[in-house]
Amino acid sequence: MRARLVLLELLVLASSFGCKQPPKREPQRSATAVSKLAGVVAPRRAGRFHAREGTMRQSQPRLPDTGEWRCAEQGKVVWCAGGEAAAGVVGGPPDPGYRCGPRWGSEGERVCIDEHPDYPEPSGSADGDGKYSRCRFEQAQGIVRVCELGAPYTGPPLPAHARPACWLDRDCPAGHCERGACGCSSPGDCSSGRCAGGVCVEAEP
């Protein structure tokens, strides 16, 4: 009987020391993996402006997303058309500064507008007011934003809730595109929303 008790005690001791499983450790993400994940989640960064031949050039301007775009600027509004996925580029998140909508009368294309684009810092030049406020896009090789000295835009702002829908003056029933929104003079000129301030705007929330 005593031998059995001793054997039972030995079995209990063995189970308490030899059968415990080591605690599972959560796999740690490497700093490289975290950095790559942050790069995918973050919007595309804009490049700095650099002086060249009396202009300020931005070789990597802000775009709606990582798709293929063609852009223009008028009246302190940048608008871009396109959005097709670029070959060999993993799609990233959109730039929150743009508002987008389907291009009127087009299959698959989008139009995006940015009412607060980036501008170079004032130069302090005695020529004009020292501000590079007239900008255009060059798209022969890549896409570059080029800004020149000039008087600031003093026209009316784009109406609130303007619906991005057109590229230049090639779209819209009225045949007039006002900084990325269809121009209108009556409700019939708008495929959706309503006519306000001379452009088609989204329905009020």
C-alpha positions as CSV (number, residue, x, y, z in Angstrom):
1,M,0.0,0.0,0.0
2,R,2.8,2.4,0.9
3,A,4.6,1.6,-2.4
4,R,1.4,2.6,-4.3
5,L,1.2,5.9,-2.4
6,V,4.8,6.7,-3.2
7,L,4.3,5.9,-6.9
8,L,1.2,8.1,-7.0
9,E,3.2,11.0,-5.4
10,L,5.9,10.6,-8.0
11,L,3.3,10.7,-10.9
12,V,1.8,13.9,-9.5
13,L,5.2,15.6,-9.2
14,A,6.1,14.5,-12.8
15,S,2.9,16.0,-14.2
16,S,3.5,19.3,-12.3
17,F,7.1,19.7,-13.6
18,G,7.3,17.9,-17.0
19,C,4.0,18.4,-18.7
20,K,3.6,22.2,-18.7
21,Q,3.6,23.7,-22.2
22,P,5.7,26.9,-22.6
23,P,3.6,30.0,-23.1
24,K,2.9,31.0,-26.7
25,R,4.5,34.1,-27.8
26,E,2.8,36.4,-30.3
27,P,4.8,36.9,-33.5
28,Q,6.4,40.3,-33.5
29,R,6.2,42.4,-36.6
30,S,9.5,43.7,-37.8
31,A,10.2,47.4,-38.2
32,T,10.4,46.9,-42.0
33,A,6.9,45.3,-42.1
34,V,5.4,48.1,-40.0
35,S,7.0,50.7,-42.3
36,K,5.7,49.1,-45.4
37,L,2.2,48.9,-43.9
38,A,2.3,52.5,-43.0
39,G,3.3,53.4,-46.5
40,V,0.3,51.6,-48.0
41,V,-2.1,53.2,-45.6
42,A,-0.7,56.8,-45.9
43,P,-1.7,58.9,-48.9
44,R,0.9,59.7,-51.6
45,R,3.2,62.4,-50.3
46,A,3.7,65.6,-52.3
47,G,7.1,66.7,-53.4
48,R,8.7,70.1,-52.6
49,F,8.7,73.0,-54.9
50,H,12.1,73.9,-56.5
51,A,13.0,77.0,-58.4
52,R,13.8,76.7,-62.1
53,E,14.0,79.4,-64.8
54,G,11.8,81.9,-62.9
55,T,9.2,79.3,-61.9
56,M,8.6,77.0,-59.0
57,R,8.2,73.4,-60.0
58,Q,6.7,70.5,-58.0
59,S,7.8,67.2,-59.6
60,Q,5.5,65.1,-57.4
61,P,2.2,67.1,-56.9
62,R,-0.7,65.8,-54.9
63,L,-3.0,63.6,-56.9
64,P,-6.4,62.0,-56.1
65,D,-4.8,58.6,-55.7
66,T,-2.1,56.3,-57.3
67,G,-4.0,56.0,-60.6
68,E,-3.3,57.6,-63.9
69,W,-4.5,61.2,-64.0
70,R,-4.4,64.3,-66.2
71,C,-4.8,67.5,-64.3
72,A,-5.5,71.3,-64.8
73,E,-5.9,74.3,-62.6
74,Q,-8.3,77.3,-62.9
75,G,-9.5,79.7,-60.3
76,K,-7.6,78.2,-57.3
77,V,-9.1,74.8,-58.1
78,V,-7.2,71.7,-59.3
79,W,-9.2,69.1,-61.1
80,C,-8.1,65.8,-62.5
81,A,-9.7,63.3,-64.8
82,G,-8.9,59.6,-65.2
83,G,-8.2,57.3,-62.3
84,E,-7.3,54.1,-64.1
85,A,-4.9,51.9,-62.1
86,A,-1.3,52.6,-63.0
87,A,0.6,49.5,-64.4
88,G,2.7,47.8,-61.8
89,V,1.6,50.1,-59.0
90,V,-0.2,48.8,-55.9
91,G,-3.2,51.0,-55.3
92,G,-3.0,53.3,-52.3
93,P,-5.6,55.3,-50.3
94,P,-7.1,58.4,-51.8
95,D,-5.9,61.9,-51.0
96,P,-8.5,63.4,-48.6
97,G,-8.1,66.8,-50.1
98,Y,-9.9,65.7,-53.3
99,R,-13.6,65.2,-53.9
100,C,-14.4,62.8,-56.7
101,G,-17.3,61.7,-58.9
102,P,-18.0,59.8,-62.1
103,R,-17.2,61.8,-65.3
104,W,-20.3,62.8,-67.1
105,G,-20.9,60.7,-70.2
106,S,-17.8,58.5,-69.7
107,E,-17.4,54.9,-68.8
108,G,-15.1,54.2,-65.8
109,E,-13.4,57.6,-65.6
110,R,-13.7,59.9,-62.6
111,V,-13.2,63.6,-62.0
112,C,-11.7,64.9,-58.8
113,I,-11.4,68.5,-57.6
114,D,-9.2,70.0,-54.9
115,E,-10.3,73.4,-53.8
116,H,-7.2,73.9,-51.5
117,P,-4.2,73.0,-53.6
118,D,-0.6,73.5,-52.4
119,Y,1.3,76.6,-53.5
120,P,4.9,77.7,-53.0
121,E,5.7,79.9,-50.1
122,P,5.9,83.7,-50.9
123,S,9.2,84.5,-52.5
124,G,9.5,88.1,-51.2
125,S,10.2,89.2,-54.7
126,A,9.4,92.8,-55.8
127,D,7.9,91.5,-59.0
128,G,4.1,91.5,-58.4
129,D,3.1,90.5,-55.0
130,G,5.8,87.9,-54.6
131,K,3.4,85.0,-54.7
132,Y,3.5,82.1,-57.2
133,S,-0.3,81.9,-57.6
134,R,-0.6,81.0,-61.3
135,C,-0.1,77.3,-61.8
136,R,-0.4,74.8,-64.6
137,F,0.5,71.2,-65.2
138,E,3.1,69.7,-67.5
139,Q,2.5,66.1,-68.4
140,A,5.0,65.2,-71.2
141,Q,7.0,63.0,-68.9
142,G,5.2,62.2,-65.7
143,I,3.2,65.0,-64.1
144,V,4.8,68.3,-62.9
145,R,3.1,71.3,-61.4
146,V,4.6,74.6,-62.5
147,C,3.8,77.9,-60.7
148,E,4.6,81.5,-61.8
149,L,4.4,84.8,-60.1
150,G,1.1,86.6,-60.6
151,A,-1.8,88.3,-59.0
152,P,-3.9,86.2,-56.8
153,Y,-7.3,84.9,-58.1
154,T,-10.1,87.3,-57.1
155,G,-13.1,85.6,-58.7
156,P,-15.9,83.8,-56.9
157,P,-15.1,80.5,-55.1
158,L,-16.5,77.3,-56.4
159,P,-20.0,76.8,-54.8
160,A,-20.2,74.5,-51.9
161,H,-21.1,70.9,-52.8
162,A,-20.0,71.5,-56.4
163,R,-20.3,68.0,-58.1
164,P,-17.1,66.9,-59.7
165,A,-18.3,65.7,-63.2
166,C,-16.4,67.2,-66.2
167,W,-13.1,67.7,-67.8
168,L,-12.4,71.0,-69.5
169,D,-15.3,72.0,-71.8
170,R,-15.8,68.6,-73.4
171,D,-18.6,67.3,-71.1
172,C,-21.9,68.4,-69.6
173,P,-25.2,69.2,-71.4
174,A,-24.5,72.9,-71.3
175,G,-21.1,72.5,-72.9
176,H,-19.4,74.4,-70.1
177,C,-17.2,73.0,-67.4
178,E,-16.5,75.3,-64.4
179,R,-13.4,74.1,-62.6
180,G,-14.4,70.5,-62.7
181,A,-18.2,71.0,-62.1
182,C,-20.7,71.1,-64.9
183,G,-21.8,74.6,-65.7
184,C,-25.6,75.2,-65.7
185,S,-28.3,77.8,-66.3
186,S,-31.3,75.6,-65.6
187,P,-32.0,72.3,-63.7
188,G,-32.0,70.5,-67.1
189,D,-28.3,71.1,-67.4
190,C,-27.6,68.8,-64.4
191,S,-27.7,65.0,-64.7
192,S,-28.1,64.9,-60.9
193,G,-28.3,67.3,-58.0
194,R,-29.4,70.9,-58.7
195,C,-28.2,74.0,-60.4
196,A,-26.8,76.6,-58.0
197,G,-24.3,79.4,-58.5
198,G,-23.9,78.5,-62.1
199,V,-22.8,74.9,-61.5
200,C,-24.4,71.6,-60.7
201,V,-24.1,70.9,-57.0
202,E,-24.9,67.9,-54.9
203,A,-28.3,67.6,-53.2
204,E,-28.3,69.3,-49.8
205,P,-27.8,66.7,-46.9
